[in-house]
Amino acid sequence: MTDTTTIADIRITPVAFADPPLLNSVGVHEPYALRSVVEVETSGGVVGLGESYGSSIHVSRLKMAAESLRGLDVQNPYALRQAVARALTDDRTSGGDGMAGMVTASSTLDRVYSPFEVAALDIQGQQYGVPVSTLLGGLARDEVSFTGYLFYKWAGHPGAEPDRWGEALDAAGILAQAETMVEEYGFTALKLKGGVLAPEAEAEAVGALADRFPGMPIRLDPNAVWSVETAVRVGRRLEGKLEYLEDPSPGLDGMADVRQRVPMPLATNMAVVAFDQLPESVRRGSVDVILSDPHFWGGLGQTKLLAGVAQTFGMGLSMHSNSHLGISMAAMLHAAGATPNIDYACDTHWPWKDPEDDVVAGSPFSFDAGAVAVPTSPGLGVSLDRDKLRRLHEQYLASGMTERDDTGYMRRFDPAFDPSLGRW
């Protein structure tokens, strides 16, 4: 069987898809989101899919790693990871995390290795005739619940027509957005991306959501732009209204200080984004909930490992989302479906994407009461539509974008914009 599991070719294709002007702590989303599609093909002609960030630096690292993986066996993840690690020893670039500067301490090795690991699992699942979730230990749930991810936003990109979501720059706009999310997707949990308006205004929006959707879990994520004192003040004001408060202040020290003084759990996908940060977080009691993300924790196997660590130390677990396509959606579903201690509904940007802007064939995902079924076909359960891939690659080339730069885009319209942490 070795002959059919040897990596013969790897193709990496950067793509761009339309993105609304969603506001966040470091600026605003540009007109296109960038991703990369990874195809790993074996000598037996089986193709496995992975997806990752699309910045030029990250894509160059993916290509560097790909050269080291040809000739290796997709059934040996240890050898694959070691080969990527060796390839990256010659990397002299910096940055390129694909997260607009929000997550800067994740492991470069994990970020680069992740899509290749997902593709290898996709191949194994196809060859054994089982879904990836089976390779991860079997399903703990048949469907995965997601949150309605709310954003402050402009009506449309400057110079363009308003998008279908319209403007949301106050509590009324967020409330209208939430009502649409719940009506169209059936979400049973909501999350507001904060760090945009004054903390008191964002607290007002949370209050409006709690009043409109009584009993529904609500989260607020200011992306670490609040000082400890501001976080404590707002956290106490929102007692009884938040399921958890995500990354209110920067650093493990700041998070630990806030945690001791607010009534709700604290979650993170900024203060703890790699395994070497876990011991200090546990020692300081900085967080209660970790938002895993296969893209920067090193793939689906590493996500399962993180779940075990979280369970050992009594931490809750959810899943973080960046703007993504259908390959990532499938991978997230398999990981969450096979992880018993995913305690909270997962994040997803899916509603913000045009359904036609994807690379997978057909329309494999549908929301029912805010949840999506885990694919049951062999491998990831999705296949590549080459016409769609070609169109999104051409869109990438025509966009002229090579990096995600929320701050630079915002400063075109607000030159004095300040993205610093802890600024409120």
SULFENGI-V942002 format. One record per run of one state. SS is the DSSP state (2 for helix, 1 for strand, 0 for the rest). FROM is the first residue (numbers start at 0). TO is the last residue. If there is no record, write none. Layout:
ss=SS from=FROM to=TO
ss=SS from=FROM to=TO
This chain:
ss=0 from=0 to=0
ss=2 from=1 to=4
ss=1 from=5 to=17
ss=0 from=18 to=20
ss=1 from=21 to=23
ss=0 from=24 to=25
ss=1 from=26 to=27
ss=0 from=28 to=30
ss=1 from=31 to=41
ss=0 from=42 to=45
ss=1 from=46 to=52
ss=0 from=53 to=54
ss=2 from=55 to=68
ss=0 from=69 to=71
ss=1 from=72 to=72
ss=0 from=73 to=75
ss=2 from=76 to=87
ss=0 from=88 to=106
ss=2 from=107 to=127
ss=0 from=128 to=129
ss=1 from=130 to=130
ss=2 from=131 to=134
ss=0 from=135 to=141
ss=1 from=142 to=145
ss=0 from=146 to=146
ss=1 from=147 to=150
ss=0 from=151 to=151
ss=1 from=152 to=152
ss=0 from=153 to=166
ss=1 from=167 to=167
ss=0 from=168 to=169
ss=2 from=170 to=184
ss=0 from=185 to=187
ss=1 from=188 to=192
ss=0 from=193 to=197
ss=2 from=198 to=211
ss=0 from=212 to=215
ss=1 from=216 to=220
ss=0 from=221 to=226
ss=2 from=227 to=236
ss=0 from=237 to=242
ss=1 from=243 to=245
ss=0 from=246 to=249
ss=2 from=250 to=258
ss=0 from=259 to=263
ss=1 from=264 to=267
ss=0 from=268 to=273
ss=2 from=274 to=283
ss=0 from=284 to=287
ss=1 from=288 to=291
ss=0 from=292 to=292
ss=2 from=293 to=296
ss=0 from=297 to=298
ss=2 from=299 to=311
ss=0 from=312 to=314
ss=1 from=315 to=318
ss=0 from=319 to=324
ss=2 from=325 to=336
ss=0 from=337 to=344
ss=1 from=345 to=345
ss=0 from=346 to=348
ss=2 from=349 to=351
ss=0 from=352 to=358
ss=1 from=359 to=359
ss=0 from=360 to=366
ss=1 from=367 to=367
ss=0 from=368 to=369
ss=1 from=370 to=372
ss=0 from=373 to=377
ss=1 from=378 to=378
ss=0 from=379 to=382
ss=1 from=383 to=383
ss=0 from=384 to=384
ss=2 from=385 to=398
ss=0 from=399 to=404
ss=2 from=405 to=412
ss=0 from=413 to=423
